[in-house]
Amino acid sequence: MSSNFVKGLEGLVVAQTALSRVEGQMGRLTYRGYAIHDLARQATFEEIAYLFWQGELPTRAQLDDLKMQLAHARMVPPNVMQLARQLPKEADPSDALRTLVSALGAGKPLQKPDLSEAMMLTAQVPVLLAAFHRARTGAEFIPPRGDLDHTANYLYMLSGEMPTPAQSKALNVYLILLADHGLNASTFAARVIASTLTDLYACITGALGALKGPLHGGAPSRVIEMIEKIGTKENADAWMREAFARKERLMGFGHRMYKAEDPRAEILRELARETADPALFDLAFNVEATALRLLHESKPAERIYTNVEFYSAVILHSVGLPKDMFTPTFAVSRMVGYTAHILEQLADNRIMRPDAEYIGPAPRVVKKIEDR
């Protein structure tokens, strides 16, 4: 085996980025130099979008202009809206979103992704999700409202009711925290696809396919399922020990990058304490404590902490989203990061073409079929 081989590409630097920095040993995350704690406390999702696309936080006038552009970009083509209504009601919303994003690109001439397309797709993804969700539940589509921001509009289109300030705040912070996270699997997929000089819709369709996996964006729904199965804090220890005996993975713990607490998990924990149903938070908090204790007992040499998915599940449940909408809502946030990475890749592009170490048979001679 070659000394250059690294399974999972762990630790290999394959791109340069000015977008986000993950310092896993210290538990730090920054967006273009700004600490995630400060951004989560003081910014809106639209400000984060501007920061990623333009490199700086916006002025008031720039933010107002971006909000207006995003509101105008929410109108989805009629044929794609029709498709959203025709998809099987039992389809996973992540699959529906992937299909609808691909459909947005159908029939369009191949062109280099640009900022206007990035903004349009970011604006339309929540509309597509809401359209599919309403259709599968037999409810009428609710058109987007230009007077609502990105977060409130999404919740409004899903439920038909104006979200409370607490719901809007909780989802706004969630969207900020999940907007980007270095070269994770789905973002890497987007950059690999972009490096071929294909269109934006192909890049995002590939990224969404990667995001769905339970080792990536598919984890939060499994977290809430785990918490629901445990049921009570008194049952947490026994349930988890049985899960360990079955060699099941505890969802919401451990991260490839972080060897300290994930800063996003810390922020979401406190947000859940403020906004979630007290009984749910108390159960989740005790499940977390029990899981960490048992993980440290079973793997004392490893530094395992709560990751972003654990309290993401609590927050998304608290704002009224069904479990199968957790992963596509992750995509609502990450669309900003995906598009920023695609634009960054194309600014100084070279097609991604890593090597693979061959470990198959030595050279062989093809025998006639009668002699095999």
C-alpha positions in Angstrom: 0.0 0.0 0.0 1.3 3.4 -1.0 2.3 5.8 1.8 0.3 8.5 0.0 -3.0 6.7 0.5 -5.3 8.2 3.1 -8.6 6.6 3.6 -11.5 9.1 3.4 -9.0 11.8 2.4 -8.6 12.6 6.1 -6.2 15.5 6.7 -5.4 15.9 3.0 -5.5 19.5 1.7 -7.2 19.4 -1.7 -8.5 23.0 -2.0 -8.0 26.5 -0.7 -10.9 28.5 0.6 -11.5 31.9 2.1 -15.1 31.0 3.2 -14.9 29.1 6.5 -12.3 27.8 8.8 -12.8 24.7 11.0 -10.3 24.5 13.9 -11.3 21.1 15.3 -8.6 20.8 17.9 -9.8 24.0 19.6 -13.5 23.8 18.8 -13.6 27.0 16.7 -15.5 27.8 13.5 -15.2 31.1 11.6 -16.9 32.5 8.5 -14.6 34.8 6.6 -12.8 35.6 9.8 -15.9 36.1 12.0 -16.4 33.9 15.0 -19.5 31.8 14.7 -20.7 32.8 18.2 -20.7 36.4 17.2 -22.5 35.8 14.0 -25.2 33.6 15.6 -25.8 36.3 18.2 -25.8 39.4 16.0 -26.5 38.5 12.4 -29.4 37.4 10.2 -29.2 34.6 7.6 -29.4 37.2 4.8 -26.3 38.9 6.3 -24.5 35.6 6.3 -25.5 35.0 2.7 -24.1 38.4 1.7 -20.9 37.7 3.7 -20.3 34.4 1.8 -21.1 35.8 -1.6 -19.5 39.2 -1.3 -16.8 38.7 1.3 -18.0 41.4 3.8 -20.9 41.9 6.1 -23.5 44.2 4.4 -24.4 47.8 5.2 -28.1 48.4 5.9 -28.6 49.5 2.3 -26.8 46.4 0.9 -28.8 44.1 3.2 -32.1 45.7 2.1 -31.2 45.3 -1.5 -30.3 41.7 -1.0 -33.6 41.0 0.7 -35.4 42.5 -2.1 -33.5 40.5 -4.7 -34.1 37.3 -2.8 -37.8 38.0 -2.5 -38.1 38.7 -6.3 -36.2 35.5 -7.0 -38.6 33.2 -5.2 -40.9 32.7 -8.1 -40.5 29.1 -9.3 -41.2 28.2 -13.0 -44.8 26.8 -13.4 -43.5 23.5 -14.8 -41.4 22.8 -11.8 -44.2 23.8 -9.5 -46.4 21.3 -11.3 -43.8 18.6 -10.8 -43.7 19.4 -7.1 -47.4 18.6 -7.0 -47.1 15.4 -9.0 -44.2 13.7 -7.1 -45.3 10.7 -5.0 -46.6 11.8 -1.7 -44.5 9.1 0.0 -41.3 10.4 -1.5 -38.6 11.5 1.0 -38.5 15.3 0.9 -34.7 15.1 0.3 -35.4 13.1 -2.8 -38.1 15.5 -3.9 -35.8 18.5 -3.4 -33.0 16.8 -5.4 -35.4 16.1 -8.2 -36.9 19.6 -8.3 -33.5 21.3 -8.3 -32.5 19.1 -11.2 -35.7 20.1 -12.9 -35.0 23.8 -12.5 -31.9 23.2 -14.7 -33.7 21.2 -17.4 -33.9 23.0 -20.7 -31.5 25.8 -19.7 -28.4 26.3 -21.8 -25.1 25.3 -20.2 -23.6 28.4 -18.6 -21.0 29.1 -16.0 -22.6 29.5 -12.5 -22.8 33.1 -11.4 -24.0 35.1 -8.4 -27.4 35.9 -9.8 -28.1 32.1 -10.3 -26.7 31.4 -6.8 -29.1 33.9 -5.3 -32.1 32.6 -7.3 -31.5 29.0 -6.3 -31.0 29.9 -2.6 -34.3 31.8 -2.8 -36.2 29.0 -4.5 -35.2 26.0 -2.5 -37.5 26.8 0.5 -40.3 27.4 -2.0 -39.8 24.0 -3.6 -39.7 22.3 -0.2 -42.9 24.0 1.0 -44.7 23.3 -2.3 -43.9 19.6 -2.1 -44.7 19.4 1.6 -48.1 21.1 1.1 -48.9 18.9 -1.9 -48.1 15.7 -0.1 -50.4 16.6 2.9 -53.2 17.6 0.5 -53.0 21.3 1.4 -53.0 24.2 -1.1 -49.7 25.9 -2.0 -49.0 29.1 -0.1 -47.2 31.6 -2.3 -44.1 33.3 -0.8 -44.5 36.7 0.8 -42.1 39.5 -0.3 -42.4 41.2 3.1 -41.0 38.3 5.1 -37.4 37.4 5.5 -35.9 34.1 4.3 -36.6 32.3 7.6 -40.0 33.5 8.4 -41.2 33.0 4.8 -40.1 29.4 4.8 -42.0 28.6 8.0 -45.0 30.5 6.7 -45.2 28.6 3.5 -44.9 25.3 5.3 -47.7 25.9 7.8 -49.8 28.7 6.5 -49.4 30.5 9.8 -47.0 33.3 10.8 -44.2 32.0 12.9 -43.7 33.3 16.4 -40.7 35.5 17.0 -39.1 32.6 19.0 -39.6 30.2 16.1 -38.1 32.7 13.6 -35.1 33.4 15.9 -34.5 29.7 16.5 -34.5 28.8 12.8 -32.5 31.9 11.8 -29.7 30.8 14.2 -29.9 27.3 12.9 -29.6 28.4 9.3 -26.6 30.6 10.2 -24.8 27.8 12.0 -25.3 25.3 9.1 -24.5 27.6 6.3 -21.0 26.2 5.7 -18.5 23.9 7.3 -15.3 23.6 5.2 -14.8 20.8 2.8 -17.5 18.4 4.1 -18.7 15.5 1.9 -21.5 17.4 0.1 -19.6 20.6 -0.4 -16.6 18.6 -1.7 -19.0 16.9 -4.1 -20.3 20.3 -5.3 -16.7 21.5 -5.9 -15.7 18.3 -7.7 -18.7 18.7 -10.0 -18.1 22.4 -10.5 -14.6 21.7 -11.6 -15.9 20.0 -14.7 -17.4 23.4 -15.8 -21.0 22.0 -15.7 -24.0 24.1 -14.6 -25.0 25.2 -11.1 -28.0 22.8 -11.0 -25.8 19.8 -11.7 -23.5 20.8 -8.9 -26.3 21.3 -6.4 -28.1 18.1 -7.4 -24.9 16.1 -6.6 -24.4 17.9 -3.3 -27.9 17.1 -2.2 -27.4 13.5 -3.0 -24.4 13.5 -0.7 -26.2 15.5 2.0 -29.0 12.9 2.4 -26.7 10.2 3.9 -27.1 9.4 7.6 -23.4 10.0 8.2 -23.9 13.6 6.9 -27.1 15.6 6.7 -29.4 12.7 7.4 -28.4 12.4 11.1 -30.8 14.9 12.8 -34.0 12.9 12.0 -32.3 9.9 13.5 -31.4 11.9 16.6 -35.0 12.8 17.4 -36.1 9.2 16.7 -33.5 8.0 19.2 -34.7 10.5 21.8 -38.3 9.5 21.2 -37.4 5.8 21.6 -35.6 6.4 24.9 -38.8 8.2 26.1 -37.7 9.1 29.6 -34.4 10.2 31.1 -34.5 7.3 33.6 -34.5 4.9 30.6 -31.5 6.5 28.9 -28.7 4.4 30.5 -30.3 1.1 29.8 -31.4 1.9 26.3 -28.0 3.1 25.3 -26.2 0.1 26.8 -28.5 -2.1 24.8 -27.7 -0.1 21.7 -24.0 -0.5 22.4 -24.5 -4.3 22.8 -26.2 -4.3 19.3 -23.2 -2.3 18.0 -25.6 0.5 17.0 -24.3 4.0 16.4 -25.5 6.8 18.8 -26.6 9.6 16.5 -25.5 13.1 17.4 -22.1 12.3 18.9 -18.6 12.5 17.5 -17.3 14.4 14.6 -14.4 13.8 12.1 -13.1 17.3 12.5 -13.7 18.2 16.2 -11.6 17.0 19.0 -13.2 19.6 21.3 -16.9 20.5 21.6 -18.5 21.5 18.3 -19.2 25.3 18.8 -22.4 24.9 16.9 -23.6 22.3 19.3 -22.9 24.6 22.2 -24.9 27.5 20.7 -27.8 25.2 19.7 -27.9 23.7 23.3 -28.5 27.1 24.8 -31.0 28.1 22.1 -32.9 24.9 22.8 -32.9 25.6 26.5 -34.5 29.0 25.7 -37.0 27.9 23.0 -37.8 24.2 23.1 -40.5 22.6 25.1 -39.0 22.2 28.6 -39.9 18.5 28.8 -38.2 17.8 25.5 -35.1 19.8 26.4 -34.8 18.1 29.8 -35.0 14.7 28.2 -32.5 15.7 25.4 -30.1 17.2 28.0 -30.2 14.0 30.1 -29.8 11.8 27.0 -26.8 13.9 26.0 -25.2 13.6 29.4 -25.8 9.8 29.6 -24.4 9.3 26.1 -21.3 11.2 26.7 -20.7 9.3 30.0 -21.1 5.9 28.4 -19.0 6.9 25.3 -16.2 8.0 27.5 -16.4 4.9 29.6 -16.3 2.6 26.5 -13.7 4.7 24.6 -11.6 6.5 27.2 -8.8 7.3 24.8 -11.1 9.1 22.3 -12.3 12.6 22.6 -16.0 12.3 21.7 -18.4 15.3 22.1 -21.9 16.3 21.1 -22.0 17.3 17.4 -24.3 19.8 15.7 -26.9 17.2 14.7 -28.0 16.5 18.3 -29.5 19.8 19.2 -30.3 20.6 15.6 -32.9 17.9 15.9 -34.4 19.5 19.0 -34.5 23.0 17.4 -36.1 21.8 14.2 -38.7 19.8 16.1 -39.4 22.8 18.2 -40.2 25.0 15.2 -42.7 22.5 14.0 -40.9 20.6 11.3 -41.7 16.9 10.7 -38.6 14.6 11.0 -38.3 14.0 7.3 -38.0 17.7 6.7 -34.9 18.0 8.9 -32.3 17.1 6.2 -33.8 19.3 3.4 -34.0 22.2 5.8 -30.3 21.7 6.4 -30.0 22.2 2.6 -31.9 25.5 2.9 -29.1 26.7 5.0 -26.2 25.0 3.2 -27.3 26.4 -0.2 -25.4 29.6 0.6 -22.2 27.6 1.4 -22.6 25.4 -1.7 -23.0 28.2 -4.1 -20.2 30.2 -2.5 -17.8 27.2 -2.8 -18.8 26.7 -6.4 -18.1 30.3 -7.3 -14.8 30.1 -5.4 -13.8 26.9 -7.3 -14.5 28.4 -10.7 -12.6 31.6 -9.9 -9.3 29.6 -10.1 -10.4 26.2 -11.5 -8.6 23.0 -12.2 -10.6 19.8 -12.7 -10.5 17.5 -9.7 -8.7 14.3 -10.6 -7.1 12.5 -7.7 -5.3 9.2 -8.2 -6.2 5.8 -6.9 -3.8 3.1 -5.8 -4.4 -0.1 -7.7 -4.6 -3.2 -5.4 -6.1 -5.7 -7.9 -4.5 -8.8 -9.5 -1.1 -8.7 -11.2 -1.1 -8.7 -15.0 -2.9 -11.7 -16.4 -3.3 -13.4 -19.8 -6.8 -13.7 -21.3 -7.4 -17.4 -22.1 -9.8 -18.6 -24.7 -13.2 -19.4 -23.2 -12.7 -23.1 -23.8 -9.6 -23.1 -21.6 -11.0 -21.1 -18.6 
